[in-house]
């Protein structure tokens, strides 16, 4: 499908037919990116999307341990003086 670049205020844009938007499931916020000489438009992912599953997998793998344990601190001040 061919379309023309049109003036939209001080910017330019293209009109995307509703059928294409529906086909690509673009019905909310989108991300626009340049890849080579192509303009790519895709659904914007929700922030922190997939974090619950990632944390669950970390727990199952035993990968959810603290990296900086209190007793492993090399500084006496951290061990003796710091108060939470």
C-alpha positions as CSV (number, residue, x, y, z in Angstrom):
1,X,0.0,0.0,0.0
2,X,1.3,3.4,-0.9
3,X,0.5,6.6,1.0
4,X,1.7,10.2,1.0
5,X,3.5,12.2,3.7
6,X,1.1,15.0,4.8
7,X,1.6,18.2,6.8
8,X,0.2,18.0,10.3
9,X,0.7,21.4,11.9
10,X,4.5,22.0,12.0
11,X,5.2,18.3,11.6
12,X,4.6,15.7,8.9
13,X,3.0,12.3,9.1
14,X,1.2,9.5,7.3
15,X,-2.3,8.4,7.6
16,X,-2.6,4.7,8.5
17,X,-5.8,3.0,7.4
18,X,-7.9,1.5,10.2
19,X,-7.7,-2.0,8.7
20,X,-3.9,-1.9,9.0
21,X,-4.0,-0.7,12.6
22,X,-6.4,-3.5,13.4
23,X,-4.4,-6.1,11.6
24,X,-1.2,-5.0,13.6
25,X,-3.1,-4.7,16.9
26,X,-2.1,-1.0,17.2
27,X,-4.8,0.5,19.3
28,X,-2.9,2.4,22.0
29,X,0.5,4.0,22.6
30,X,3.1,3.1,20.0
31,X,6.9,3.2,19.8
32,X,8.5,4.5,16.7
33,X,12.1,3.5,15.8
34,X,14.5,3.7,12.9
35,X,16.1,0.5,11.7
36,X,18.4,1.1,8.8
37,X,16.4,3.1,6.3
38,X,13.0,1.9,7.7
39,X,10.6,3.5,10.1
40,X,9.2,0.8,12.5
41,X,6.0,1.4,14.4
42,X,5.0,-1.1,17.1
43,X,2.8,-1.3,20.2
44,X,4.5,0.3,23.2
45,X,5.1,-2.3,25.9
46,X,3.9,-1.6,29.3
47,X,6.6,-0.5,31.7
48,X,7.8,-3.4,33.9
49,X,5.9,-5.8,31.6
50,X,7.0,-9.4,32.3
51,X,8.7,-8.6,35.6
52,X,6.5,-10.8,37.7
53,X,7.3,-13.8,35.5
54,X,11.0,-13.0,35.6
55,X,11.0,-12.7,39.4
56,X,9.1,-15.9,39.8
57,X,11.7,-17.7,37.6
58,X,14.5,-16.2,39.6
59,X,13.0,-17.5,42.8
60,X,12.5,-21.0,41.4
61,X,16.2,-21.0,40.3
62,X,17.4,-19.7,43.7
63,X,18.7,-16.6,42.0
64,X,17.0,-14.1,44.3
65,X,19.6,-13.9,47.0
66,X,21.1,-10.6,48.1
67,X,24.4,-9.8,46.5
68,X,25.6,-7.4,49.3
69,X,25.0,-9.1,52.6
70,X,25.6,-7.1,55.8
71,X,28.5,-9.4,57.0
72,X,30.2,-9.3,53.6
73,X,30.8,-5.5,53.8
74,X,34.5,-4.7,53.9
75,X,33.9,-1.5,55.8
76,X,33.6,-1.4,59.6
77,X,31.4,1.7,59.4
78,X,28.8,-0.2,57.3
79,X,28.7,-3.0,59.8
80,X,28.8,-1.1,63.1
81,X,27.5,2.5,62.5
82,X,24.9,2.2,59.7
83,X,21.2,2.2,61.0
84,X,18.3,1.3,58.8
